[in-house]
């Protein structure tokens, strides 16, 4: 197989094993598309408010700043829910977090803005529900606002309060300082017999403690809430890009391991056959590992974004396709097709070659996706089944494409050219048979040697156990060690005792 086809085959395998990451992060991306449009086409639900609707809200010129801030608070709620639902999807769970406004009969709920659980009657469960408050021009001002009587119902109801991520730390510091100061004041007033004044301060102290206990950090900052209100497209794109980046980084680790392992096997064979030096093989493995990580990153990033968009498509067929590994293959195919188009633009290939490569690469990727699904069903082990199916699919599809392409052109070939090609095909078949026979001979020879070695060693070990001969047991195990090219740590029981009693570290 040529280096170019080998690389394309590897890319197809990497796409096959990215399904889990693409599916999980793609479902997370979908939540941000829903938050932007306000329509969940997968479930048929429509949100009470979407980022686009909030951005179009009317603003009174005389109260522009306060109007914008209030509307940014609504955007923060939508954004918070989208991010929470995305994390639920990424963790492999079905998203349950919703705005209470989106629960029938709970529009403008008096206590809760967001809940992740409802009871049998559809009511938000207090322990799983929160109130969001983006108020005040600073953390201190936000605390002042929450200490007023307008917020007393949340204190009395022991409601969890979600505040801007950039305010949270400052508000905690402010509340702790106030608690410390109020405790001192209560002690001072009680010591001086001013129990009525102490009672007032005690009430303020309890209020601060309750607020401090229930304060939660939002996934959204003030700046992000404002951006979501004024620039919903930009805000949504950032969130999608963040999730895509996370998907890419996670898959890059997997791709590096798989791609590096495949490269290691190939290069070890090349070293054994004398085709490469150890140094050349080492450099090749490093390069292939880095390439595999890069391809995996792009595949997962692009696949997650495509999957998220397709999952919330208004077309049922597109939503069904989103449940397969097609998004990952589309992303990987884009990489492959870009290489061909680049070569054409740079003059490295002509128009005919460009069309040929586009057809072969696209055909190979689509069929690889099909066989990956078959392989995963036949071998229900994560990664392994998809990898085996993808390898089979890519090799078979590439071969079948080339046969079809050659058949279509056969009528146009001159007789001499056809004879030459037929002769080369025959020679190739002979070479394949020769290499296969050699490979089978080597495998059989090595297996016989290893089988004989292990049988003799195990027999000796069993005999040593039966007779209590420690030195014979050690000698038998050392034979296995040497067969793998390793040096035994000790040769007999005396050397073992000496090693155990010494201060020398064990080096395996």
FILUMLUM-238703 format. One record per residue (C-alpha): x, y, z. Coordinates in steps of 0.25 Angstrom, whole numbers, plus 5000, padded with zeros to 4 digits. Each point is the difference from the previous one (the first is absolute). Layout:
N
XYZ...
END
This chain:
508
500050005000500550144996500450105011498850094996499049895000500549955013499850145006498650004995499749875006500550045013499250134999498749914998500449915012500150135008498750054996499449865003500450015015499650145002498549975001499850005015500750145001499350064988498649955005500250055014500650134997499150024988498849985009500650115008500150094988498649984997499550065013500750134996499350004986498749985008500350125009500350094988498749964992499149975011499549874993500449865003499749924988500449875006498950015011499050094993500150105012500150154998500750095011499250115006501250094997501249984991501350084998499550064987498750045006500650075012501050074991498850064993499350055012499650155001500850105007499550135006501050104997499850075013500349875008501049944990501049955010499049945009499249934989501349944994500449955013498749945003499949934986501549955002499549935013499049934991501149964990500849955012498949915004499949944986501549994999500149935014499049904996500749974987501449985006499449915011499249924990501349994992500849955011498949895003500149964986501549995000500049915012499149914993498750035007498750054994499950155003498950045010500350145004499050104995499550145003498850005008499350094990500149884990499249915010498550014997499350085012501350055005500250134992500650115010500249895011500050095013501349925006500749934989500650044986500749874997499849855004500649874997498949915006498550015001499049925008498949914995499150124999501050084991500450095012501550045002500749935011500650105010501349925002500250004985499550144996500750135001499750154998501050084991500350155004500950094992499850125008500950125005501250074994501049935009500049885009499850095012498850074993499549864997500049965014499350135004498949974990499849865005499950045015498850094997498649965003499749974985500949875001499449965014499249894993501249934995500750015014498749945007499949894989501549965002500150024984501349984994500550134993500849994987500950134998500950044989501349924999500850135001499350055012499949875008501450015007499850145004498649985005500649885009501050095006499050125002499149905007501149945009500450145004498650045003499849875008501250025008499750155003498549975004500549895009500850105008498950105000499049905006501049965011500350145003498550045001499649885008501250035010499450145002498649955002499550064987499249874996499050074991501150064991500849865001498749934995500050094988501549984997499749855002499050004990500950064990501149905004499149884997499650064987501550024996500349865004498849944992500450084988501449965001499649855001499150014988500950084991500449924987500950044989499450014986500649954988499850144994500750135003499450144999500850024987499549884994498650035003500150134994500649944988498949904999499050115000500750094990500749904991499349875001500649944988501450035005499749955013499449874995501249984991501050025011499349895008499949904989501550034997500449975015499249874999500749964987501350035006499849915012499549894991501250024991501049995012499349885006500049934987501550044997500449925012499349884995500550024985501450025004500049865008499349934988500850064989501349995008499749865002499749974986501350074995500849935011499649864994500350054986501350065003500549885008499749914988500850094991501150005010500049855001500049994985501150104999499250104992500350115011501050025011499650025015500150154999499250014988498949915006500050085012499850134993498949944991499349965013500150145006499550064987498949904998499550025015500050154998499249994987499049905006499850105012499850124990499049924991499349955012499850145005499550054987499149894999499450015014499950154999499350004986499249885003499450055013499650134994499449934988499349905009499450115009499550084988499449874993499449955013499150135001499750004985498650024996500149884991499849865006501049934990501150105004499749975015500149854998501350024993500550085012499949875008501049934992501550024998499750084987500450145006501449945004500249954986499550134994501050075008501149904996499650004985500250155000501449995004500349894989499250084990500850135003501349934998499649964986499450144996501350075006500849914991499250044988500150145003501549995001500149934987500549875006498849924993499250034988498450004999499949864997500849955012499350105009498749944997500549865001500650035014498750075005499249884995500949905007500150075013498650045001499549864997501049935009499650095012498549974998500249854999500950005012498950075008499149894996501049895003500350065014498649995004500049864996501349975007499450075013498849914999500849874998501050035010499350085011501350055007500250155000501050054989500549854997498749974992500050134993501550004997499949864994498850034991500650134996501349934995499249904992499150104994501150094996500849904993498849934994499450134995501350054994500349874993498650004994500050144996501349984992499449884994498850074995500850124996500949914992498949924994499350134995501350044993500449874994499350024987500850124998501449935002500849964988500349854999501450025003499750085013499049905004501049884998501050085009499050025011499649865000501449955001500250105012498849955007500549854998501350045006499350075011499249885003501349915000500750105010498850005009500049855000501549995003499950105011498849935006500749865000501250075006499250065011499349875003501349935001500650105009498750005009500049855001501549995003499950105011498849945006500649865000501250065007499350085010499049885003501149905002500850105009498750035009499749855000501449965005500050125010498749975006500349855001501350035007499350105009498949905004501049895003500850105009498750045007499849855003501449975005500250145007501250034991500150155000501250014991499449924989498750095001500950124999500749954988498749964992499550145003501350074995499949924987498750074997500650135004501249984991499149974988499450145001501450064999500050035015501149975010499649935013500250075013500549875007500449864996499849925013499450015014501350055006500150124990498550035003500250005015501350094998499150094991498950015010501050035012500850114992499650154999500149994985498750054994499249894991500250044985499149924991
END
